[in-house]
Amino acid sequence: MSNLANVVQQLRKERDQAQKRIEQLDEALRALTGLNGVRRTTRTRGGVQTSAGKRGAMSAEARSRIAAAQRARWAKWKRAQRGK
């Protein structure tokens, strides 16, 4: 039975070493992706990767301005197509 306890203890030790190595790799990835301003998924929380940064929400007014501008671009393009 003590042999089984030794095996379990050894496996736990190896698991802890692997976890430390993963943390070191995560730190290296964070440092490298931070150098050129690239936002990547760098953190793991509960086994699920989360994004390093989120974009802010756009206001309804801004969305309507963008939609109106896009409709105007499409109308201009359609007018040009009819004239050909």
C-alpha positions in Angstrom: 0.0 0.0 0.0 2.9 2.4 0.7 4.0 1.8 -2.9 0.7 3.1 -4.1 1.0 6.2 -1.9 4.5 6.8 -3.3 3.1 6.6 -6.8 0.3 9.1 -6.0 2.8 11.4 -4.3 5.1 11.3 -7.4 2.2 12.0 -9.8 1.1 15.0 -7.7 4.7 16.3 -7.8 4.8 15.9 -11.6 1.5 17.6 -11.9 2.7 20.6 -9.9 5.8 20.8 -12.0 3.7 20.7 -15.2 1.4 23.5 -13.8 4.4 25.7 -13.0 5.7 25.1 -16.6 2.3 26.1 -18.0 2.3 29.3 -16.0 5.8 30.1 -17.2 4.7 29.6 -20.8 1.6 31.8 -20.3 3.8 34.6 -18.9 6.1 34.3 -22.0 3.1 34.4 -24.3 1.7 37.5 -22.5 5.1 39.2 -22.8 5.4 38.4 -26.5 1.9 39.4 -27.4 2.2 42.6 -25.4 5.3 43.7 -27.4 3.5 44.5 -30.7 0.1 45.4 -29.2 -1.6 42.3 -30.4 -4.5 41.3 -28.2 -4.8 37.5 -28.0 -6.4 35.1 -25.7 -3.8 34.8 -23.0 -5.6 33.9 -19.7 -7.2 30.7 -18.8 -10.0 30.8 -16.3 -11.6 27.5 -15.3 -10.3 25.8 -18.4 -11.8 28.4 -20.8 -9.6 30.9 -22.5 -10.7 34.5 -22.1 -9.8 37.4 -24.3 -7.1 39.8 -23.1 -9.2 42.9 -24.0 -12.8 43.7 -24.8 -14.2 46.5 -27.0 -16.6 49.0 -25.6 -20.3 48.9 -26.5 -21.4 51.2 -29.3 -24.2 53.6 -28.6 -27.5 53.4 -30.5 -26.8 56.8 -32.0 -23.5 55.7 -33.4 -24.9 52.5 -34.8 -27.6 54.5 -36.6 -25.1 56.9 -38.0 -23.0 54.0 -39.3 -26.1 52.3 -40.8 -27.2 55.6 -42.5 -23.7 56.0 -44.0 -23.7 52.5 -45.3 -27.2 52.9 -46.9 -25.9 56.1 -48.6 -22.9 54.2 -49.9 -25.1 51.4 -51.3 -27.5 53.9 -52.9 -24.6 55.7 -54.6 -23.3 52.4 -55.9 -26.7 51.3 -57.2 -27.1 54.6 -59.0 -23.8 54.1 -60.6 -24.8 50.6 -61.7 -28.0 51.8 -63.3 -26.1 54.4 -65.3 -23.9 51.9 -67.0 
